């Protein structure tokens, strides 16, 4: 077999330049000098007899050939990382690593509990949590950058055949009021009462806000009639605003458990209104499953899963 016209280091440099946007920033991220990075790319272009970068602008832009090689580089480097992890796994769960992903609410309020329980059992395993949008998280699982993830949004259609999706749990959204709000004394509200409340919501362009609006519409509410008085950029900010008496909000129950226990927020029942979304576990069945990922899925995920989740049912059968 003929020698390959590139090295793994050259592929890492190519990827770093693309991600960082310049030769200098790529050199800094790789802890090498800029001349060394330039020389490696020049040698790579000479070996391949193609131009990989358009050097006419201020930012390092890939040519068509550069984009093609980058796509293969991502896959090659991902496979290399997977091989290293598989070899590390030949020992045991003393050491190794686990990378889990989640969308915003799950990553903020649920995943830390899971990781804490896992760390009690396997303190020597390095655990990394990546909290991003559902789309970005799904692609990270597909690319092998994340071992497994729990998402609440819709899986990108172009990944439907690649990833394994398992129902995991239901996430309820609750209407909360300031404890001194006049309506907080009522045992139950009706849907029409909601149109008389001042609401505090996430920014209208956020994916979480769009998801909440969709759930409310499915539950039979006219979201256009809801009076939004304030838009904030985090659930924590919304909770504080509600506690301060500035309005009402729909919030995931998992995010307000502490406030409900301390009675600093009032959860309200609204007629037959049930607002919930389905959380799902996603994995890549064709990629290597490390022992750490297997232990997390086998021992930790069923603890927090809904009774009707296949993960809980499999554990009960065992």
N, C-alpha and C positions, 0 to 999 in steps of 0.2 A: 504493500500500500504506500502511495506517495506521501511525503510529508505534507501536513496541513499548511496552508499559506497564512495562518494566523495563530496567535497564542491566546490563552485565556486572559492574560494580562491586557493584551490589546483589545479584546472584547470588553473587558471591564472599563478600560479607558474610553472606548467609544460610547458605552452606556453612560458613563459619568459626564462626558461632554454634553450629550443630549439632555440629560436631566438637569445639569447645572447651568447650561446655556452658554458656557465659554470655556476655553482651554484653561484659563487661569483658575477659575472656580473649581473645575474638575481636578486640576493638580492639587489644589488646597484640600479638597475632600478626600483625595487618595494619599495625601501626605508625601507627595513627590514634587519635583520642580516642574515649572511650565515647559522649559526646553525638553525635558524628558518626555512629557506628554506629546509635544509636537513631533519629536523624533519618532516615537512609536507609531503615531498616525501616518507620518510620511512613509515609514517602512511598510506599514500595512497597505497603504494605497499603492505603493510600488509593487508589492508582492501580488496584489489582486489586479493591478493594472486598471484601477478605476479611481475616480475622485469621490470621496465620501462626504466632503463638506463643501458648501458654497462659501467661499471666503470673501465675497464681495461686500457683505454687510457687517454691522458691528456685532451681531449675535451669530454664534456658530450654528448654521442651518444645515441639516442633512440633505444630501442629494437623493435622488431616487434609489441609487445603489446603496447609499448610506442607510436609508430607511429599511431596505430589504435586509441588509446585514444586521441591523439593530434588532429586527424582529426575530431572527435566528439567534442572535446573541442572548436575548432575554431568555429564550427557551433553553439554550445550552447552559447558561450560568445557573438557571433554576434547577436543571437536572444535576449539576455539580453540587449545589447546596443540598439537594435531596440525597445524593449519594453519601455525602459527608455525614448527614444526620442518620442515615441508615447504618453506617459503620459505627457511629457512636452508640447506636441502639443495641449493638451486639453485646454490650456490657449489661447494664440494667438501668433502673430509674434513678440511680445515684449519678446525677449529672444529666446532661441533655437539656433540651429546650422545648418549649411549647409556645406557639403563637396563635392566639384566638382573636376573633374579630366580632364586632357588633355595631349596630346602628346606635344613634345617639342615646336614646333613653335607656335601652338595655345595657349599653356599655357604661353608662354613668351609675345606674342604680342596681342592676342585677348581676352583671358580670363580676364586679369586685367581691361579692359574696361567694360566688363559685370559685374564684381564684383563691380566696382566703381559705376555703375548705380544702382545696387541692393542695395548697402550700402546707397545710397542717399534716397531710398524709405524705407528701413528697417535697420536703423542704429543699432538696438539692437540685430540683428542676428549675431552671430559669424560665419564668413565664412573662410573656409580653402581650399586652392588650392593645389592639388597634381599633379606635373608634372613628368610623367614617360614615359616609352615606351608604345606603344599601347598594347602590350601583358600584361604587368604588370597592366596597367590601367584597362583593360578589366576584369582581374581576381579580382581586387579590387571592381569593380562594382558587379561582380557575388557574392563576399563574403560579400557584404553589407558594405564595408568600405568606399565606395564612393557612393553618391546619384545619380549622373549622370556625364557623361563625353562626351567630344567631341574628336574623334580620326580621324587620317588621314590614318593610316595603315590598314592592313587587320585584321579583327577580328579572334581570334583563332578559329579553326574549332570546337573544343570541347565545345565552349561556344555558338555556333550559335543557339541552341535550347533554351538556357536559357535566353539570353538577347534580348531585343527589340532594333532594329536598325532602325533609321529614317534618311533619307537624310537631311543634314543640309545646307551646303553651298559649293561652289566651291572655291578652293584656287589656284590662278594663280601663276606660277613661271615666273619671268621676267629675261631677259638677261640684265645685267648692265655692263657698261664700265666706266672707269675714264673719267671725263668730257673733259680732254685734249687728249684723245686717238684719233689717226687719223680717225678711223672708226666712232667715235662719231658724226662726222659732216654729215654722210650719213643719208638720210631719211629712208632707209630700207636696211637690210642685207639679203643675201641669205644663205641657209643652208651651202653651201660649204665655205662661209666666216668663219664659226665657226671653221673650222679645221685649220685656220691660226692664231687663237687667243691663248693666254696663259691663262689658266683657274686656278682659285683658288677654291678649293672644300673642303668639309668636309673630315675627315678621311675615307678611303675606307671601313673600317669595321663598320662604324656607320650605324644604321638602316635608318637614314634620308638620308644619301648619297646613300644607296642602293635604297631607294624609288625614289630619284631624277633621278638616272640612269635609273630605270625602266620606269619612265615617259618620259624621253628623247628618249628611245628606241621606245616606243609606238608612239611617235611623228615623228618617221622616221629618227632619228639621229644614227650614228654609234659611240657610246660612246668610243669605242676603239681607234678611230681616234682623239678624242679630246686631246689636249696637256695640261695635268695637270702639272703645274709648281710648285704648292704649295698646301699642305693639312693642314688645320687648324682645331681646335676643337670646334669652335663656329661660329654662323652666325654673331655675332658682330665683331669677329676678321676678318672674310671674308670681311664684309662691309668696315672696316677700311683699309684693304689691297687694296681693289679696289679703294677706295678714294685716296690712296697714289700712285696710278698708277702702281701697281704690276701685274695687270691682270684683266680678266673678270670673271663673275660668274653668275650662275643662282640662284636667291634668291626669296623666297615667297614675293609677293607684299606687304602683310601685314607687313612685317619686314622692308620695305624700304620706307614707306610713308613719313616719316620725311625727309629723304635724298632726295627724289624726289621733295618735296616741297621747300627745301632749295637749290636745284640744285647742290648738292655735288656728285650726281651719275647721270649717263645718262642711261635712260631706252631705249632699242633698240627694234625695230620691226624686226622680222625675217620672211620674206616671209609669207607663210601660216602656220608657226609653232605656235601651241597653246599648251602650256604645263600647265596642271592643274590637280588637284586631288580632289576627293570628300571627304569632311568632313562629319562625321556622328555622330549623337547623340545616345548614348547607355544608356539604363536604364535596371533595373531588374523588370519586371512587377509583379512578385510574392512577392516582398518585399514592406514593408511599405513606402509610399511616404509622407514625412513630409510636413507640410504646407509651410515651407521655400522652400523646393525643388519644390513644386507645384507652388509657386509664381515665382520662378526663371524661371521655364519652361514656365509658362503662360505669364509673363510680360517682361522678359529680353531676352530670346533666340530668339523670333520672330523679335526683333529689328535688329539683326545682321544676320538673316537667308537670304538665297537666295529667290527670289520671287517664285520659283517653289517648295520650301520646304513645306511639309505638315504643319509645324509649322506656317509659314507665311500665308498660305492659310486658316488655321483654324482661325487665328486671324482676317483676312480680312472678313471672313464670320460672325464673331461675332461682 
